[in-house]
Amino acid sequence: MDVSAAQGPIDWLRVRQSAYTFAFVRATDGADTIDPGFATNWPACREAGLIRSAYHVLDPRRSAIDQAKAFLEVAQPQIGDLPPALAVAGLRGAEPEATAATLTEWLQIVADTVGAPPLIATAARVWDPLAAVGAAADENPLWVIAPGADEPPLPVGWSTWTFWRLHDDRTIPGLDGPAHVDAFAQGTRELFAMLLR
């Protein structure tokens, strides 16, 4: 599943007992916004035995350096975590070229710091116009955002998805409200192979 403060308090042990094995936890948005639930969710997720990844929501209007620095200071990815993820959800008024440049720089800074290519969380309708002006997936695994689809449409640059947000409104034990549910394309062994070392 993927969560933010919007889900409210989470009973992570109940989540784990319900057979969920991994979670994406929102850490930051732009250069200034820290998710209010992150300080609680991040350690509690690991303590409950889930594999975790912190994610950042890109603000194309802000400096990639400032955003990467803020994310890394808040998330502090550790050995045993999945690679961080960058959520590319829209332009927020920026030009596609500027957005492509910002996300490329953020990905490089974070990859150099953690030693693994970050995941990219996006949808084809958002990514494809960026790919047309130079955004490239390179080695970044895809976390495709396509709730409700029978098969997720793949953004330009990927031949397969690694993670897929397939539901936006599922009830999960341990959460009070609806949550996003994600699938992993491979088996548990491959999930462990993605962990930071």
Secondary structure, DSSP 8 states (H G I E B T S, - for coil): -EE-GGG-SB-HHHHHHTT--EEEEEEEETTTEE-TTHHHHHHHHHHTT-EEEEEEE--TTS-HHHHHHHHHHHH---TTS---EEE----TT--HHHHHHHHHHHHHHHHHHHTS--EEEE-HHHHHHHHTTT---TT--EEEE-TT-SS----TT-SS-SEEEEEEEE--TTBSS-EEEEEESS-HHHHHHTS--
